[in-house]
Amino acid sequence: MKVHSILLAGGSSDRFNNEENKVYFPIGGKPALSWALETLDNSDKVDSILLVVRDEDWEKTNNVIELVNPNKLSGVTIGGDTRHESEYQGLVYLKERPEVNEEDLILIHDGARPLLPSYLLDELIDVAIKYGASAPGFNSDNLMKKEEFKKEEIQETIVEIQTPQIFPASELWKSYELAKLDKWQAVDTTECVSKYSELEAVVIPGDPRNMKVTFIEDIFKLEQMI
């Protein structure tokens, strides 16, 4: 079983800055996207990385690739107008790759969450391998204790589901194709899979450093965490 990652960098930044895609805004002296790309590339548990970007961001994307020089980058593809459409485009790309099999795991991470801790990434992959799927949750009294990864204790009340969210390739491909037929879009990966599959992600404690950049003020918060 391999673990393939999709790093989303194609979203709009309406609440951030209409002229700047937030994933390329500098944090700690380098583009936000480079942080997550480095984390994925440095993980011994991740086998490949696919970047999903906006067509107008090719130059910025190439600059990030040159800066990080990732060894596991398998490709770059163009996303859609929404997060769901970008996820779909990434999944279609991986399905056409001969090295990606149905039993492999695919993790989808938001490039606007630059400070993904390495320990959290590895923990999520371990849980997904053991239980089938995983996601990080934050700010919930019902979150699992880290030493109590029991599938029957999946939470129902989560304030925020972070990324990466990890599922088997087969479940993702099936769910997103059914969503396309229904002309329906999910807010994130877990919502789409839960609608079309009986597989539920085991939610483990997230990390405050794994916050999403939504407003310009979030950049300053992340700068303080570095």
HELIX and SHEET records of a PDB file:
HELIX    1   1 LYS A   22  TYR A   24  5                                   3    
HELIX    2   2 ALA A   32  ASN A   42  1                                  11    
HELIX    3   3 ASP A   55  ASP A   57  5                                   3    
HELIX    4   4 TRP A   58  VAL A   68  1                                  11    
HELIX    5   5 ARG A   83  LYS A   95  1                                  13    
HELIX    6   6 SER A  118  TYR A  131  1                                  14    
HELIX    7   7 LYS A  151  GLU A  153  5                                   3    
HELIX    8   8 ALA A  169  ASP A  182  1                                  14    
HELIX    9   9 THR A  189  TYR A  196  1                                   8    
HELIX   10  10 PRO A  208  ASN A  210  5                                   3    
HELIX   11  11 ILE A  216  MET A  225  1                                  10    
SHEET    1   A 5 LEU A  73  ILE A  78  0                                        
SHEET    2   A 5 SER A  48  VAL A  53  1                                        
SHEET    3   A 5 VAL A   3  ALA A   9  1                                        
SHEET    4   A 5 LEU A 105  ASP A 110  1                                        
SHEET    5   A 5 GLN A 165  PRO A 168 -1                                        
SHEET    1   B 2 PRO A  26  ILE A  27  0                                        
SHEET    2   B 2 LYS A  30  PRO A  31 -1                                        
SHEET    1   C 3 GLU A 160  ILE A 161  0                                        
SHEET    2   C 3 SER A 134  PHE A 138 -1                                        
SHEET    3   C 3 VAL A 202  PRO A 205  1                                        
END                                                                             
